[in-house]
Amino acid sequence: MDDASVQISCKSLWKIFGPKGSTLVGTADAELSPAQLQDKTGCVVAIRDVSFEVRRGEVFVVMGLSGSGKSTLIRSLTRLVEVDSGEIELCGTDVRKADKNQLREIRRHRASMVFQQFSLFPHRKVLDNVAYGLEIQGVKKKERYARVEELLRVVGLSGFAHSYPNELSGGMQQRVGLARALAVDPDVLLFDEAFSALDPLIRREMQDEVIRLQERLHKTVVFVSHDLDEALKLGDRIAIMRNGSFVQVGTPEEVVGSPRDDYVRAFTRDVSRAKVLTAGWAMRARTTTMVAPPDGRIVSGQTLLQSVLPLVLESEAPLGVIDSAGTLVGTLDRADVLAAINSEGSEFADYGQRRAMPLAQSAPPVQDIVP
């Protein structure tokens, strides 16, 4: 990974809550199971030797059950929670070594957080709630109000600038929180289970809103969730967390298609694989003897299998799979698609070794291998 593209880098993070928990890091006790550790010391490991990087413009989702440590982890990125050991670098700043002024700079300018609780000021109108961060920065009223009006249009709240929070629905209040986070134009957005308190329909709308904003703004995002469907919808990469540790980190395809263990397999068992896995994932990689299928029998490697399935069912002939440059990188037939969709995970692990995109660099264009 290009270091210049990394916005967040965490190495060997530990956080142990309880009596003298910090002194347990690096000892044999820290390696005990959660139940054994609590029985012996009264402590709980919230973050256990976690390392990861988040690239510029990437949406990195951390998901797990309640108590897995995900909220502690995201809050540690700006030192709302102090870890016991490890390294945290955010936008080029060593967060753990930052003094008060540097930490204030990070929280005011570099990273903004959207919480599950809307945390709006009830006595302030929407306009002033959104403008709060700019006000703290010392931005003049005219300038910050102009910025707020623009953001309210962006998040679909035009006309509500002079409403109070209690006059808005839960979904609208969360849009205010999102606009407030965006107001200071941060490099990094942190979502701590931001949509979990919303009704399902409003939650889906807010997920769509994040996707729309990300397409426009290309922010670096860390998003904490306990909902796998939400993680699959939003994440460029997903980290599955359990008992303070990362069990698996990968793209949605990698997590669903090749779960690392039974825990991840159980998480993904009910996922519609056809809505996650792509032609590039399930294809047979190109060989030197491969020929291009007939005209019209070609699909992009990024095409979801739910769209490919009707095409392979209507004909015995395989589909050609191409990359974004139009290069043939593999073929896909009915058996490949059905195997990918019906796999229980462990049987599907070998598919992860023949994904399409890395092959595109050496494969010749389609026309060069048509007989």
LINDAMO-V162095 format. One record per pair of residues at least 24 apart in sequence whose ideal C-beta (glycine too) atoms are under 10 Angstrom apart, sorted by the first residue. I is the first residue (numbers start at 1). J is the second residue. Records with the same first field share a line. If there is no record, write none. Layout:
I: J / J
This chain:
1: 53 / 55
2: 55 / 56
3: 53 / 92
4: 55 / 56 / 92
5: 53 / 54 / 55 / 56 / 57 / 58 / 220
6: 53 / 54 / 55 / 56 / 58 / 89 / 91 / 92 / 220
7: 53 / 54 / 55 / 56 / 57 / 58 / 60 / 89 / 90 / 91 / 92 / 110 / 111 / 187 / 188 / 219 / 220 / 221 / 222
8: 52 / 53 / 54 / 55 / 56 / 58 / 60 / 77 / 88 / 89 / 90 / 91 / 95 / 111 / 187 / 188 / 190 / 220 / 222
9: 51 / 52 / 53 / 54 / 87 / 88 / 89 / 90 / 92 / 94 / 95
10: 47 / 50 / 51 / 52 / 53 / 54 / 73 / 76 / 77 / 83 / 86 / 87 / 88 / 89 / 90 / 95
11: 49 / 50 / 51 / 52 / 53 / 85 / 86 / 87 / 88 / 89
12: 47 / 48 / 49 / 50 / 51 / 83 / 85 / 86 / 87
13: 46 / 47 / 48 / 49 / 50 / 51 / 52 / 69 / 72 / 73 / 76 / 77 / 83 / 84 / 85 / 86 / 87 / 88 / 96 / 244
14: 45 / 46 / 47 / 48 / 49 / 50 / 83 / 84 / 85 / 86 / 244
15: 44 / 45 / 46 / 47 / 48 / 50 / 69 / 72 / 73 / 75 / 76 / 81 / 82 / 83 / 84 / 85 / 86 / 244
16: 41 / 43 / 44 / 45 / 46 / 47 / 48 / 83 / 84 / 85 / 244
17: 42 / 43 / 44 / 45 / 46 / 47 / 72 / 81 / 84
18: 42 / 43 / 44 / 45 / 46
19: 43
21: 45 / 46 / 84
22: 82 / 83 / 84 / 85
23: 84
24: 84
25: 49 / 83 / 84 / 85 / 86
26: 84 / 85
30: 84
33: 243
34: 67 / 242 / 243 / 244
37: 243
44: 69 / 72 / 243 / 244
45: 69 / 72 / 84 / 243 / 244 / 245
46: 70 / 71 / 72 / 73 / 75 / 76 / 81 / 83 / 84 / 243 / 244
47: 72 / 73 / 76 / 81 / 83 / 84 / 85 / 86 / 241 / 244 / 245 / 246
48: 241 / 242 / 243 / 244 / 245 / 246
49: 85 / 86 / 244 / 245 / 246
50: 76 / 83 / 86 / 239 / 241 / 244 / 245 / 246 / 249
51: 86 / 87 / 246 / 249
52: 222 / 237 / 239 / 246 / 249
53: 89 / 237 / 249
54: 90 / 188 / 220 / 221 / 222 / 236 / 237 / 239
55: 220 / 236 / 237
56: 91 / 187 / 188 / 218 / 219 / 220
57: 214 / 217 / 218 / 219 / 220 / 221 / 236
58: 214 / 218 / 219 / 220 / 221 / 222 / 235 / 236 / 237
59: 189 / 191 / 210 / 211 / 214 / 219 / 220 / 221 / 222 / 223 / 231 / 233 / 234 / 235 / 236 / 237 / 238
60: 220 / 221 / 222 / 223 / 224 / 234 / 235 / 236 / 237 / 238 / 239 / 249
61: 191 / 221 / 222 / 223 / 224 / 225 / 227 / 228 / 230 / 231 / 232 / 233 / 234 / 235 / 236 / 237 / 238 / 239 / 240 / 252 / 255
62: 191 / 192 / 222 / 223 / 224 / 225 / 226 / 231 / 235 / 237 / 238 / 239 / 240 / 241 / 246 / 249
63: 193 / 223 / 224 / 225 / 226 / 227 / 228 / 230 / 231 / 232 / 235 / 238 / 239 / 240 / 241 / 255 / 267
64: 224 / 225 / 226 / 228 / 231 / 239 / 240 / 241 / 242 / 243 / 244 / 245 / 246 / 247 / 263 / 267
65: 226 / 240 / 241 / 242 / 243 / 267
66: 193 / 226
67: 242 / 243 / 244
68: 224 / 226 / 240 / 241 / 242 / 243 / 244 / 245 / 246 / 247
69: 241 / 242 / 243 / 244 / 245 / 246
70: 192 / 193 / 222 / 223 / 224 / 225 / 226 / 239 / 240 / 241 / 242 / 244
71: 115 / 116 / 192 / 193 / 224 / 226
72: 224 / 241 / 244
73: 192 / 222 / 224 / 239 / 241 / 244 / 246
74: 113 / 190 / 191 / 192 / 193 / 222 / 223 / 224
75: 113 / 115 / 190 / 192 / 224
77: 106 / 111 / 113 / 188 / 190 / 222
78: 103 / 106 / 107 / 110 / 111 / 112 / 113 / 188 / 190
79: 103 / 106 / 107
80: 107 / 113 / 190 / 192
90: 187 / 188 / 190 / 220
91: 186 / 187 / 188 / 220
92: 187
104: 136
106: 186 / 187 / 188
107: 133 / 136 / 184 / 186
108: 133 / 134 / 136 / 137 / 184 / 186
109: 133 / 137 / 184 / 185 / 186 / 187
110: 184 / 185 / 186 / 187 / 188
111: 181 / 184 / 186 / 187 / 188 / 189 / 190 / 220 / 222
112: 177 / 178 / 180 / 181 / 182 / 183 / 184 / 185 / 186 / 187 / 188 / 189 / 190 / 191 / 219
113: 177 / 181 / 186 / 188 / 189 / 190 / 191 / 192 / 194 / 222
114: 174 / 177 / 178 / 179 / 180 / 181 / 182 / 189 / 190 / 191 / 192 / 193 / 194 / 195 / 206 / 210 / 221 / 223
115: 174 / 177 / 181 / 190 / 191 / 192 / 193 / 194 / 197
116: 174 / 177 / 191 / 192 / 193 / 194 / 195 / 196 / 197 / 198 / 224
117: 173 / 174 / 177 / 192 / 193 / 194 / 197
118: 165 / 168 / 170 / 172 / 173 / 174 / 175 / 176 / 177 / 180 / 194 / 197
119: 165 / 173 / 177 / 180
120: 164 / 165 / 166 / 168 / 173 / 174 / 176 / 177 / 180
121: 164 / 165 / 180
122: 164 / 165 / 166
123: 164 / 165
124: 164 / 165
125: 160 / 161 / 162 / 163 / 164 / 165 / 167
126: 152 / 157 / 159 / 160 / 161 / 162 / 163 / 164 / 165 / 167 / 168 / 172 / 173 / 175 / 176 / 179 / 180
127: 152 / 160 / 161 / 162 / 163 / 176
128: 161 / 162
129: 161 / 163 / 164 / 165 / 173 / 176 / 177 / 179 / 180 / 183
130: 155 / 157 / 161 / 175 / 176 / 177 / 178 / 179 / 180 / 181 / 182 / 183
131: 161 / 179 / 180 / 183
132: 180 / 183 / 184
133: 180 / 181 / 182 / 183 / 184 / 185 / 186
134: 180 / 183 / 184 / 185
135: 183
136: 184
137: 183 / 184
139: 183 / 184
144: 183 / 184
147: 179 / 182 / 183 / 184 / 185
148: 179 / 180 / 183
150: 179 / 182 / 183
151: 175 / 176 / 178 / 179 / 180 / 181 / 182 / 183 / 185
152: 176 / 179
153: 179
154: 178 / 179 / 182 / 209 / 212 / 213 / 216 / 217
155: 179 / 180 / 182 / 206 / 209 / 212 / 213
156: 205 / 209 / 212
169: 198 / 199 / 202
170: 195 / 197 / 198 / 199 / 202 / 203 / 206
171: 195 / 198 / 199 / 201 / 202 / 203 / 205 / 206 / 209
172: 202
173: 197 / 198
174: 198 / 202 / 203 / 205 / 206 / 209
175: 202 / 205 / 206 / 209
178: 206 / 209 / 210 / 213
181: 219
182: 213 / 217 / 219
185: 217 / 219
186: 219 / 220
187: 219 / 220
188: 219 / 220 / 221 / 222
189: 213 / 214 / 217 / 219 / 220 / 221 / 222 / 223
190: 220 / 221 / 222 / 223 / 224
191: 221 / 222 / 223 / 224 / 225 / 234
192: 222 / 223 / 224 / 225
193: 223 / 224 / 225 / 226 / 227 / 230
194: 223 / 224 / 225
195: 223 / 225 / 227 / 230 / 234
196: 224 / 225 / 226 / 227 / 230
203: 227 / 229 / 230
204: 229 / 230 / 233
206: 230
207: 233 / 234
208: 233 / 234
210: 234
228: 252 / 255 / 256 / 267 / 268 / 270 / 271
229: 270 / 271 / 272 / 275
231: 255 / 267
232: 256 / 268 / 271 / 272 / 275 / 276
233: 275 / 276
238: 264 / 267
240: 264 / 267 / 268
242: 267
250: 352
251: 276 / 281 / 355
252: 276 / 277 / 278
253: 277 / 278 / 280 / 281 / 282 / 340 / 351 / 352 / 355
254: 281 / 352 / 355
255: 345
256: 281 / 343 / 345 / 348
257: 281 / 282 / 340 / 343 / 345 / 348 / 349 / 351 / 352 / 355
258: 343 / 345 / 346 / 348 / 349 / 350 / 351 / 352 / 353
259: 344 / 345 / 346 / 348 / 349
260: 345 / 346 / 349
261: 345 / 346
262: 345 / 346
264: 345
265: 344 / 345 / 346
266: 345
268: 344 / 345
269: 344 / 345
272: 304 / 305 / 306 / 341
273: 304 / 305 / 306 / 340 / 341 / 342 / 343 / 344 / 345 / 348
274: 304 / 305 / 306 / 307 / 308 / 309 / 337 / 340 / 341 / 342
275: 304 / 305 / 306 / 307 / 341
276: 304 / 305 / 306
277: 304 / 305 / 306 / 308 / 337 / 340 / 341 / 343 / 348 / 351
278: 302 / 303 / 304 / 305 / 306 / 307 / 308 / 321 / 332 / 340 / 355 / 356 / 357
279: 303 / 304 / 305 / 307 / 308 / 311 / 312 / 319 / 320 / 321 / 322 / 329 / 330 / 331 / 332 / 336 / 337 / 340 / 356
280: 321 / 322 / 323 / 329 / 330 / 332 / 354 / 355 / 356 / 357 / 358 / 359 / 360
281: 305 / 321 / 332 / 336 / 340 / 348 / 351 / 352 / 354 / 355 / 356 / 357
282: 308 / 321 / 330 / 332 / 333 / 335 / 336 / 337 / 338 / 339 / 340 / 341 / 343 / 348 / 351 / 354 / 355 / 356
283: 308 / 318 / 319 / 320 / 321 / 329 / 330 / 331 / 332 / 333 / 336 / 337 / 340 / 351 / 354 / 355 / 356 / 359
284: 318 / 321 / 330 / 331 / 332 / 333 / 335 / 336 / 351 / 354
285: 321 / 329 / 330 / 331 / 353 / 354 / 355 / 356 / 358 / 359 / 363
286: 320 / 321 / 327 / 328 / 329 / 330 / 331 / 354 / 356 / 359 / 360 / 362 / 363 / 364 / 369
287: 330 / 331
288: 364 / 369
289: 369
290: 318 / 320 / 328 / 329 / 330 / 331 / 363 / 369
291: 320 / 328 / 331 / 366 / 369 / 370 / 371
292: 320 / 322 / 328 / 331 / 365 / 366 / 367 / 368 / 369 / 370 / 371
293: 317 / 318 / 319 / 320 / 321 / 328 / 331 / 332 / 333 / 366 / 370
294: 318 / 319 / 320 / 370
295: 320 / 370
296: 320
297: 331 / 332
298: 322 / 326 / 328 / 331 / 366
299: 332
300: 324 / 326 / 356
301: 327 / 329 / 330 / 332 / 355 / 356 / 357 / 359 / 360
302: 356 / 357
303: 332
305: 332 / 336 / 337 / 338 / 340 / 341
306: 337 / 341
308: 332 / 334 / 336 / 337 / 340 / 341
309: 334 / 337 / 338 / 340 / 341
311: 337
312: 336 / 337 / 338
313: 337 / 338
320: 366 / 369 / 370
321: 356 / 359
322: 356 / 360 / 363 / 365 / 366
323: 356 / 357 / 358 / 359 / 360 / 361 / 363
324: 357 / 360
325: 360 / 361 / 363 / 365
326: 360 / 365 / 366 / 367
327: 356 / 359 / 360 / 361 / 362 / 363 / 364 / 365 / 366 / 368 / 369
328: 356 / 359 / 360 / 363 / 364 / 365 / 366 / 367 / 368 / 369 / 370
329: 354 / 355 / 356 / 357 / 358 / 359 / 360 / 361 / 362 / 363 / 366
330: 354 / 355 / 356 / 359 / 360 / 363
332: 356
